[in-house]
Amino acid sequence: MISGALLLDKDYQLNDFLSKRVLRILPPFIFWSLIYVFYDAFILGSKSYEFFEFLNLLINKLLHGSQYHLSFIYTLLGLYLFIPILIKWIKHVNKKEIRYFLIIWSFTILFATSNFNKFLPKIELMNFSGFLGYMVLGYYLSKLKPIKKYKLIFLFSMGVIFTILITYSLTKEASNFNGSYYWYLTPNVLVSSAAIFLFFKDIVNDAPQKYDSAFAIVYNTAKKHKEALNVLSRLSNIDGYRDTASYNKQLYTAYLGLGKPLEAKKYATK
């Protein structure tokens, strides 16, 4: 959403965009991916590798992800490749047409959930689905007038409360933890994300460059703090989910979603 607010309002030449944005992400991403591959293979792992065996492992990890917390970079890269096309579209549509896209995108999110997908008509809506909608939403929300903070806090709280209740209900029904509504493409996460975005957008609206500072801090944090979260998971034990990928991901999401925006704001104001 931050990328959509920052990038879709600008006019880039294709080569300039790819060199300034995509290539800006790749070097640190590859560097930290290699660090994690070597760390997992030779520090944590006990297996010895032949050269070509390790080379195959290395290529596989780089192509498909060396750690779960770097998976969003692959999504971001895919979105960045489409941004030059999206910019052209944004410049030739009005607010009504953007709302039209966002309404259909929201329905794809709603009907993709297990409770509503049986009501989805057999209409192909793939072109309206996925994380691309968050970028368009970020651009659209960045143009709105300020909204009362208590309304945004209410919306965020409703999203969180719904997440808690539906997760509890599905987990109890299945007698096993069900975190399907933790996924980013769910209506509850959509509502909470939009509320948080609008809340902080109004705070830093007078200095758009602060978004870049926030993105830089979150991006670098995402690459470096997996081991810190592993320590947190070892020190805690909630319902027996110690050291699981699911619980680690919950900690990581909470850390980025709540802790880092506050840190980003602190650094951005210096």
Buried (B, 14 or more C-beta within 10 A) or exposed (E): BBBBBBBBBEEBEEEEBBEEBBEBBEEBBEEBBBBBBBBBBEEEEEEEBEEEEBEEBBEEBBEEBBBEBBBBBEBBBEBBEEBBEBBEEBEEEEEEEBEEBBEBBBBBBBBBBEEEEEEEEEEEBEEBBBBBBBBBBBBBBBEEEEBEEEEBEEBBEBBBEBBEEBBEEBBEEEEEBBBEBBEEBBBBBBBBBBBBBBBBBBBBEEEEEBBEBBBBBBBEBBBEBBEEBBEBBEEEEEEEBEEEEEBBBBBBBEBBBEEBBEEBBEEBEE
